Amino acid sequence: MFSKSKINEPNQGAKDGADGGANPAAKSGSASKPDLANTAPRPKAAPSTLSSDLVITGNLKTTGDIQVEGTVEGDIRAHLLTVGESAVIKGEIIADDVVVNGRIVGRVRGLKVRLTSTARVEGDIIHKTIAIESGAHFEGSVQRQDDPLNTGSSKQPAAAAAIAEPAKS
């Protein structure tokens, strides 16, 4: 009944290898089962931390959490992004939750965006909810959207047209 745990066991490959003729059938049958196992909820991984002496040039993408203390020149996509006080990010950020303590130069897209008192943001913020603490430096525009993570260009002109039409009438 609970064969899913046996599929993920490291010794399962050795057992299949001893099977001989049943090995190809077992492998082809279990090829679809790992896909089902990948959709099952997994324990949450620890956040990835980029230390203050680290400089990254390129894009970062994860379904987990990232804490940046160093410098990133590229786009970041994550579940939770925490920008440390000493961090500098030059690029677009797309995350469910964004907490900014440091500096960002570029667009920020997030369901929940929080700029702390030490934040410095130069760029537009597209959000569902936002909090800006006293002392934060922000230069750009703020736009609320129900789905700020959707970067599809087909939705943006439709939303802009819907906003422009009531202004004409």
MDAnalysis code that builds the backbone (N, CA, C; Angstrom):
import MDAnalysis as mda
import numpy as np

u = mda.Universe.empty(507, n_residues=169, atom_resindex=np.repeat(np.arange(169), 3), trajectory=True)
u.add_TopologyAttr("name", ["N", "CA", "C"] * 169)
u.add_TopologyAttr("resid", np.arange(1, 170))
u.add_TopologyAttr("resname", ["MET", "PHE", "SER", "LYS", "SER", "LYS", "ILE", "ASN", "GLU", "PRO", "ASN", "GLN", "GLY", "ALA", "LYS", "ASP", "GLY", "ALA", "ASP", "GLY", "GLY", "ALA", "ASN", "PRO", "ALA", "ALA", "LYS", "SER", "GLY", "SER", "ALA", "SER", "LYS", "PRO", "ASP", "LEU", "ALA", "ASN", "THR", "ALA", "PRO", "ARG", "PRO", "LYS", "ALA", "ALA", "PRO", "SER", "THR", "LEU", "SER", "SER", "ASP", "LEU", "VAL", "ILE", "THR", "GLY", "ASN", "LEU", "LYS", "THR", "THR", "GLY", "ASP", "ILE", "GLN", "VAL", "GLU", "GLY", "THR", "VAL", "GLU", "GLY", "ASP", "ILE", "ARG", "ALA", "HIS", "LEU", "LEU", "THR", "VAL", "GLY", "GLU", "SER", "ALA", "VAL", "ILE", "LYS", "GLY", "GLU", "ILE", "ILE", "ALA", "ASP", "ASP", "VAL", "VAL", "VAL", "ASN", "GLY", "ARG", "ILE", "VAL", "GLY", "ARG", "VAL", "ARG", "GLY", "LEU", "LYS", "VAL", "ARG", "LEU", "THR", "SER", "THR", "ALA", "ARG", "VAL", "GLU", "GLY", "ASP", "ILE", "ILE", "HIS", "LYS", "THR", "ILE", "ALA", "ILE", "GLU", "SER", "GLY", "ALA", "HIS", "PHE", "GLU", "GLY", "SER", "VAL", "GLN", "ARG", "GLN", "ASP", "ASP", "PRO", "LEU", "ASN", "THR", "GLY", "SER", "SER", "LYS", "GLN", "PRO", "ALA", "ALA", "ALA", "ALA", "ALA", "ILE", "ALA", "GLU", "PRO", "ALA", "LYS", "SER"])
u.atoms.positions = np.array([
    [0.814, -1.188, 0.000],
    [0.000, 0.000, 0.000],
    [0.857, 1.250, 0.000],
    [1.912, 1.271, 0.792],
    [2.782, 2.427, 0.861],
    [4.069, 2.155, 0.101],
    [3.969, 1.822, -1.156],
    [5.139, 1.498, -1.958],
    [5.927, 2.743, -2.332],
    [5.349, 3.941, -2.159],
    [6.031, 5.176, -2.517],
    [7.328, 5.327, -1.749],
    [7.341, 4.940, -0.465],
    [8.559, 5.053, 0.322],
    [9.627, 4.097, -0.164],
    [9.223, 2.943, -0.712],
    [10.192, 1.995, -1.227],
    [10.810, 2.472, -2.524],
    [10.090, 3.224, -3.299],
    [10.627, 3.757, -4.550],
    [11.803, 4.681, -4.263],
    [11.695, 5.460, -3.218],
    [12.718, 6.441, -2.895],
    [13.874, 5.877, -2.083],
    [13.805, 4.590, -1.703],
    [14.888, 4.002, -0.917],
    [16.125, 3.845, -1.775],
    [17.322, 4.185, -1.238],
    [18.538, 4.087, -2.032],
    [18.877, 2.656, -2.451],
    [18.489, 1.654, -1.697],
    [18.825, 0.272, -2.007],
    [17.863, -0.355, -3.004],
    [16.817, 0.360, -3.408],
    [15.828, -0.198, -4.329],
    [16.469, -0.555, -5.660],
    [17.405, 0.255, -6.168],
    [18.066, -0.020, -7.431],
    [18.840, -1.321, -7.363],
    [19.468, -1.619, -6.228],
    [20.220, -2.862, -6.068],
    [19.274, -4.052, -6.069],
    [18.091, -3.899, -5.457],
    [17.122, -4.982, -5.437],
    [16.603, -5.241, -6.837],
    [16.340, -4.164, -7.607],
    [15.864, -4.323, -8.977],
    [16.924, -4.981, -9.843],
    [18.191, -4.672, -9.599],
    [19.282, -5.230, -10.384],
    [19.377, -6.734, -10.181],
    [19.046, -7.240, -9.024],
    [19.114, -8.668, -8.744],
    [17.916, -9.403, -9.330],
    [16.915, -8.654, -9.774],
    [15.696, -9.254, -10.280],
    [15.860, -9.873, -11.658],
    [16.804, -9.386, -12.444],
    [17.067, -9.954, -13.759],
    [16.037, -9.533, -14.769],
    [15.145, -10.454, -15.217],
    [14.185, -10.196, -16.272],
    [13.118, -9.190, -15.885],
    [12.785, -9.060, -14.619],
    [11.747, -8.114, -14.192],
    [12.286, -6.702, -14.093],
    [13.561, -6.520, -14.224],
    [14.185, -5.210, -14.067],
    [13.660, -4.180, -15.062],
    [13.601, -4.453, -16.392],
    [13.098, -3.429, -17.302],
    [11.644, -3.069, -17.029],
    [10.820, -4.022, -16.711],
    [9.417, -3.737, -16.433],
    [9.293, -2.914, -15.162],
    [10.108, -3.229, -14.166],
    [10.050, -2.487, -12.904],
    [10.493, -1.051, -13.123],
    [11.511, -0.869, -13.936],
    [11.988, 0.490, -14.170],
    [10.993, 1.291, -14.978],
    [10.390, 0.676, -16.004],
    [9.430, 1.427, -16.802],
    [8.171, 1.711, -15.993],
    [7.760, 0.797, -15.141],
    [6.583, 1.025, -14.306],
    [6.839, 2.063, -13.236],
    [8.051, 2.101, -12.707],
    [8.351, 3.074, -11.656],
    [8.740, 4.416, -12.224],
    [8.896, 4.514, -13.552],
    [9.262, 5.795, -14.154],
    [8.152, 6.819, -13.949],
    [6.901, 6.380, -13.941],
    [5.816, 7.332, -13.730],
    [5.590, 7.599, -12.245],
    [5.963, 6.686, -11.393],
    [5.737, 6.875, -9.962],
    [6.581, 8.005, -9.359],
    [7.849, 8.215, -9.758],
    [8.576, 9.348, -9.207],
    [7.919, 10.681, -9.550],
    [7.236, 10.753, -10.717],
    [6.539, 11.981, -11.044],
    [5.437, 12.254, -10.021],
    [4.732, 11.204, -9.603],
    [3.705, 11.371, -8.584],
    [4.331, 11.728, -7.246],
    [5.494, 11.150, -6.962],
    [6.173, 11.451, -5.707],
    [6.644, 12.896, -5.688],
    [6.990, 13.443, -6.852],
    [7.452, 14.829, -6.907],
    [6.332, 15.817, -6.622],
    [5.087, 15.433, -6.865],
    [3.981, 16.344, -6.608],
    [3.528, 16.294, -5.158],
    [3.947, 15.283, -4.424],
    [3.563, 15.176, -3.021],
    [4.276, 16.250, -2.202],
    [3.646, 16.735, -1.147],
    [4.285, 17.762, -0.326],
    [5.583, 17.246, 0.295],
    [6.574, 18.085, 0.283],
    [7.866, 17.738, 0.880],
    [8.128, 18.649, 2.064],
    [8.979, 18.199, 2.969],
    [9.330, 19.083, 4.066],
    [10.049, 20.305, 3.537],
    [9.785, 21.437, 4.163],
    [10.365, 22.691, 3.702],
    [11.868, 22.702, 3.938],
    [12.607, 23.065, 2.902],
    [14.063, 23.116, 2.993],
    [14.490, 24.403, 3.699],
    [15.687, 24.382, 4.234],
    [16.244, 25.575, 4.871],
    [16.493, 26.640, 3.805],
    [16.405, 27.925, 4.165],
    [16.640, 28.969, 3.170],
    [18.090, 28.963, 2.688],
    [18.274, 29.289, 1.417],
    [19.618, 29.429, 0.865],
    [20.131, 30.810, 1.259],
    [21.346, 30.863, 1.759],
    [21.923, 32.127, 2.197],
    [23.120, 32.470, 1.330],
    [23.105, 33.672, 0.774],
    [24.222, 34.169, -0.014],
    [24.970, 35.168, 0.861],
    [26.180, 34.820, 1.269],
    [26.912, 35.607, 2.254],
    [27.352, 36.960, 1.711],
    [27.765, 37.837, 2.611],
    [28.068, 39.218, 2.267],
    [29.277, 39.364, 1.343],
    [30.169, 38.378, 1.301],
    [31.337, 38.483, 0.422],
    [31.104, 37.819, -0.934],
    [29.874, 37.370, -1.207],
    [29.560, 36.668, -2.445],
    [28.963, 37.629, -3.467],
    [29.500, 37.576, -4.709],
    [28.975, 38.365, -5.817],
    [28.510, 37.395, -6.887],
    [27.247, 37.479, -7.263],
    [26.685, 36.585, -8.276],
    [26.243, 37.414, -9.466],
    [26.688, 36.986, -10.650],
    [26.224, 37.589, -11.888],
    [25.427, 36.519, -12.623],
    [24.126, 36.691, -12.686],
    [23.246, 35.705, -13.302],
    [21.941, 35.630, -12.544],
    [21.007, 34.871, -13.088],
    [19.672, 34.765, -12.506],
    [19.599, 33.630, -11.497],
    [18.767, 33.820, -10.478],
    [18.532, 32.799, -9.458],
    [17.060, 32.419, -9.502],
    [16.788, 31.101, -9.429],
    [15.401, 30.640, -9.445],
    [15.264, 29.468, -8.490],
    [14.292, 29.560, -7.582],
    [14.030, 28.493, -6.632],
    [12.569, 28.551, -6.208],
    [12.058, 27.418, -5.749],
    [10.723, 27.412, -5.159],
    [10.823, 27.599, -3.653],
    [12.045, 27.677, -3.148],
    [12.280, 27.837, -1.722],
    [12.560, 29.281, -1.346],
    [13.268, 29.440, -0.234],
    [13.566, 30.760, 0.315],
    [15.025, 31.109, 0.086],
    [15.290, 32.400, -0.139],
    [16.656, 32.891, -0.316],
    [16.864, 34.079, 0.604],
    [18.013, 34.100, 1.259],
    [18.427, 35.271, 2.026],
    [19.712, 35.782, 1.389],
    [19.675, 37.022, 0.893],
    [20.817, 37.604, 0.207],
    [21.482, 38.619, 1.131],
    [22.767, 38.418, 1.361],
    [23.560, 39.384, 2.122],
    [24.631, 40.025, 1.232],
    [24.902, 39.402, 0.079],
    [25.932, 39.878, -0.837],
    [25.341, 40.671, -1.985],
    [25.950, 40.521, -3.180],
    [25.551, 41.270, -4.364],
    [25.076, 40.304, -5.444],
    [23.931, 40.618, -6.038],
    [23.393, 39.822, -7.142],
    [23.108, 40.771, -8.295],
    [23.702, 40.470, -9.455],
    [23.403, 41.224, -10.669],
    [22.647, 40.286, -11.591],
    [21.346, 40.278, -11.472],
    [20.486, 39.391, -12.245],
    [19.135, 39.292, -11.579],
    [18.237, 38.588, -12.217],
    [16.873, 38.441, -11.712],
    [16.799, 37.325, -10.678],
    [15.882, 37.477, -9.739],
    [15.685, 36.476, -8.690],
    [14.219, 36.095, -8.648],
    [13.962, 34.782, -8.635],
    [12.600, 34.263, -8.469],
    [12.643, 33.272, -7.318],
    [11.786, 33.490, -6.306],
    [11.804, 32.643, -5.118],
    [10.442, 32.690, -4.433],
    [10.292, 31.842, -3.410],
    [9.079, 31.892, -2.592],
    [9.182, 33.066, -1.618],
    [10.251, 33.089, -0.837],
    [10.513, 34.175, 0.105],
    [11.908, 34.702, -0.163],
    [12.016, 35.993, -0.393],
    [13.321, 36.622, -0.583],
    [13.520, 37.628, 0.528],
    [14.618, 37.450, 1.256],
    [15.000, 38.413, 2.285],
    [16.280, 39.082, 1.825],
    [16.234, 40.396, 1.682],
    [17.391, 41.174, 1.250],
    [18.014, 41.786, 2.495],
    [19.223, 41.335, 2.824],
    [19.914, 41.813, 4.019],
    [20.349, 43.263, 3.905],
    [20.729, 43.854, 5.033],
    [21.117, 45.273, 5.064],
    [22.314, 45.569, 4.177],
    [23.252, 44.643, 4.064],
    [24.451, 44.879, 3.257],
    [24.270, 44.425, 1.808],
    [23.112, 43.892, 1.460],
    [22.884, 43.320, 0.131],
    [22.580, 44.385, -0.913],
    [22.997, 44.086, -2.150],
    [22.680, 44.921, -3.308],
    [22.189, 43.988, -4.406],
    [20.995, 44.238, -4.913],
    [20.431, 43.440, -5.995],
    [20.126, 44.373, -7.153],
    [20.671, 44.035, -8.318],
    [20.397, 44.797, -9.535],
    [19.710, 43.858, -10.514],
    [18.396, 43.932, -10.565],
    [17.616, 43.063, -11.427],
    [16.184, 42.982, -10.926],
    [15.374, 42.201, -11.623],
    [13.968, 42.054, -11.257],
    [13.803, 40.966, -10.204],
    [12.909, 41.218, -9.269],
    [12.610, 40.258, -8.207],
    [11.159, 39.837, -8.345],
    [10.943, 38.514, -8.323],
    [9.588, 37.959, -8.338],
    [9.528, 36.944, -7.210],
    [8.697, 37.213, -6.206],
    [8.600, 36.315, -5.062],
    [7.238, 36.474, -4.402],
    [6.813, 35.413, -3.711],
    [5.572, 35.505, -2.951],
    [5.716, 36.544, -1.846],
    [6.806, 36.443, -1.095],
    [7.086, 37.384, -0.005],
    [8.447, 38.007, -0.234],
    [8.528, 39.332, -0.101],
    [9.794, 40.046, -0.253],
    [9.971, 40.939, 0.970],
    [11.098, 40.759, 1.659],
    [11.442, 41.618, 2.787],
    [12.751, 42.307, 2.414],
    [12.716, 43.638, 2.334],
    [13.880, 44.391, 1.876],
    [14.463, 45.177, 3.043],
    [15.705, 44.821, 3.384],
    [16.465, 45.577, 4.375],
    [17.608, 46.337, 3.705],
    [17.987, 45.926, 2.499],
    [19.125, 46.488, 1.787],
    [18.697, 47.259, 0.554],
    [19.516, 47.153, -0.515],
    [19.316, 47.971, -1.712],
    [18.895, 47.114, -2.900],
    [17.882, 47.595, -3.633],
    [17.422, 46.950, -4.852],
    [17.335, 48.006, -5.941],
    [17.915, 47.678, -7.105],
    [17.773, 48.519, -8.290],
    [17.087, 47.653, -9.333],
    [15.793, 47.870, -9.524],
    [15.017, 47.063, -10.461],
    [13.600, 46.870, -9.965],
    [12.792, 46.210, -10.770],
    [11.386, 45.994, -10.458],
    [11.221, 44.904, -9.404],
    [10.254, 45.104, -8.517],
    [9.920, 44.123, -7.480],
    [8.473, 43.702, -7.692],
    [8.247, 42.372, -7.823],
    [6.896, 41.825, -7.944],
    [6.701, 40.851, -6.797],
    [5.676, 41.086, -5.982],
    [5.449, 40.186, -4.864],
    [4.035, 40.257, -4.346],
    [3.577, 39.131, -3.794],
    [2.270, 39.141, -3.145],
    [2.323, 40.027, -1.909],
    [3.372, 39.829, -1.095],
    [3.579, 40.658, 0.092],
    [4.976, 41.274, -0.003],
    [5.047, 42.589, -0.018],
    [6.319, 43.298, -0.100],
    [6.445, 44.171, 1.139],
    [7.606, 44.075, 1.799],
    [7.844, 44.870, 3.009],
    [9.179, 45.581, 2.885],
    [9.161, 46.889, 2.964],
    [10.378, 47.692, 2.972],
    [10.619, 48.140, 4.407],
    [11.730, 47.701, 4.980],
    [12.047, 48.094, 6.356],
    [12.695, 49.469, 6.352],
    [12.999, 49.968, 7.524],
    [13.544, 51.324, 7.651],
    [14.917, 51.474, 6.995],
    [15.632, 50.371, 6.766],
    [16.958, 50.441, 6.145],
    [16.919, 50.159, 4.640],
    [15.729, 49.980, 4.065],
    [15.588, 49.629, 2.645],
    [15.857, 50.818, 1.739],
    [16.442, 50.505, 0.571],
    [16.633, 51.494, -0.493],
    [16.229, 50.818, -1.804],
    [15.114, 51.247, -2.388],
    [14.612, 50.630, -3.608],
    [14.506, 51.689, -4.693],
    [15.120, 51.386, -5.844],
    [15.016, 52.231, -7.025],
    [14.375, 51.396, -8.116],
    [13.083, 51.534, -8.272],
    [12.361, 50.752, -9.265],
    [10.904, 50.621, -8.869],
    [10.134, 50.072, -9.767],
    [8.701, 49.928, -9.541],
    [8.408, 48.721, -8.660],
    [7.355, 48.846, -7.865],
    [6.901, 47.740, -7.017],
    [5.482, 47.383, -7.429],
    [5.294, 46.119, -7.802],
    [3.975, 45.614, -8.149],
    [3.630, 44.582, -7.077],
    [2.545, 44.778, -6.374],
    [2.272, 43.995, -5.163],
    [0.793, 43.716, -4.999],
    [0.503, 42.801, -4.077],
    [-0.870, 42.607, -3.611],
    [-1.042, 43.349, -2.290],
    [-0.066, 43.188, -1.381],
    [-0.038, 43.981, -0.151],
    [1.372, 44.524, 0.033],
    [1.465, 45.710, 0.602],
    [2.770, 46.346, 0.788],
    [2.818, 47.029, 2.152],
    [4.010, 47.043, 2.724],
    [4.258, 47.771, 3.966],
    [5.577, 48.512, 3.803],
    [5.560, 49.799, 4.066],
    [6.775, 50.614, 3.970],
    [6.988, 51.285, 5.316],
    [8.080, 50.905, 5.967],
    [8.377, 51.475, 7.278],
    [8.950, 52.885, 7.133],
    [8.803, 53.653, 8.182],
    [9.363, 54.990, 8.222],
    [10.886, 54.897, 8.122],
    [11.465, 55.719, 7.253],
    [12.915, 55.707, 7.065],
    [13.345, 54.985, 5.805],
    [12.460, 54.219, 5.191],
    [12.799, 53.515, 3.951],
    [12.900, 54.526, 2.810],
    [13.848, 54.300, 1.910],
    [14.016, 55.146, 0.727],
    [13.441, 54.386, -0.460],
    [12.522, 55.038, -1.177],
    [11.886, 54.395, -2.316],
    [11.726, 55.409, -3.426],
    [12.199, 55.014, -4.609],
    [12.081, 55.876, -5.778],
    [11.527, 55.036, -6.921],
    [10.287, 55.297, -7.295],
    [9.634, 54.523, -8.338],
    [8.133, 54.605, -8.160],
    [7.430, 53.701, -8.805],
    [5.975, 53.693, -8.686],
    [5.532, 52.435, -7.952],
    [4.344, 52.530, -7.369],
    [3.750, 51.405, -6.660],
    [2.426, 51.096, -7.331],
    [2.229, 49.820, -7.664],
    [0.991, 49.414, -8.312],
    [0.465, 48.165, -7.634],
    [-0.806, 48.178, -7.273],
    [-1.429, 47.014, -6.669],
    [-2.085, 46.178, -7.752],
    [-1.840, 44.866, -7.697],
    [-2.489, 43.922, -8.599],
    [-2.926, 42.710, -7.794],
    [-4.022, 42.079, -8.224],
    [-4.464, 40.857, -7.546],
    [-3.497, 39.711, -7.794],
    [-2.842, 39.698, -8.973],
    [-1.873, 38.655, -9.304],
    [-0.576, 39.304, -9.781],
    [0.214, 39.845, -8.853],
    [1.435, 40.558, -9.245],
    [2.543, 39.649, -9.779],
    [2.447, 38.348, -9.524],
    [3.492, 37.434, -9.970],
    [3.361, 37.089, -11.443],
    [2.209, 37.346, -12.037],
    [1.991, 37.054, -13.448],
    [2.705, 38.110, -14.281],
    [3.758, 37.702, -14.978],
    [4.536, 38.644, -15.775],
    [4.134, 38.609, -17.241],
    [3.062, 37.879, -17.570],
    [2.608, 37.772, -18.954],
    [2.236, 39.135, -19.512],
    [2.775, 39.467, -20.681],
    [2.529, 40.786, -21.258],
    [1.102, 40.918, -21.788],
    [0.392, 39.799, -21.981],
    [-0.968, 39.865, -22.503],
    [-1.942, 40.450, -21.481],
    [-1.695, 40.251, -20.191],
    [-2.609, 40.757, -19.167],
    [-2.389, 42.240, -18.901],
    [-1.158, 42.707, -18.967],
    [-0.863, 44.083, -18.609],
    [-1.545, 45.096, -19.532],
    [-1.489, 44.950, -20.872],
    [-2.186, 45.917, -21.706],
    [-3.697, 45.899, -21.483],
    [-4.280, 44.732, -21.228],
    [-5.717, 44.660, -20.962],
    [-6.060, 45.424, -19.690],
    [-5.214, 45.283, -18.672],
    [-5.445, 46.009, -17.419],
    [-5.264, 47.503, -17.643],
    [-4.281, 47.885, -18.438],
    [-4.043, 49.307, -18.721],
    [-5.203, 49.885, -19.521],
    [-5.739, 49.103, -20.466],
    [-6.877, 49.565, -21.262],
    [-8.121, 49.710, -20.367],
    [-8.317, 48.799, -19.448],
    [-9.472, 48.874, -18.551],
    [-9.378, 50.107, -17.645],
    [-8.182, 50.466, -17.260],
    [-7.994, 51.654, -16.413],
    [-8.174, 52.910, -17.255],
    [-7.703, 52.896, -18.511],
    [-7.771, 54.067, -19.359],
    [-9.205, 54.364, -19.815],
    [-10.014, 53.346, -20.044],
    [-11.381, 53.548, -20.546],
    [-12.265, 54.339, -19.596],
    [-12.301, 54.018, -18.288],
    [-13.147, 54.831, -17.404],
    [-12.683, 56.286, -17.345],
    [-11.412, 56.540, -17.534],
    [-10.933, 57.919, -17.501],
    [-11.442, 58.714, -18.695],
    [-11.677, 58.042, -19.854],
    [-12.167, 58.717, -21.053],
    [-13.643, 59.080, -20.920],
    [-14.431, 58.286, -20.258],
    [-15.871, 58.527, -20.169],
    [-16.184, 59.386, -19.024],
])
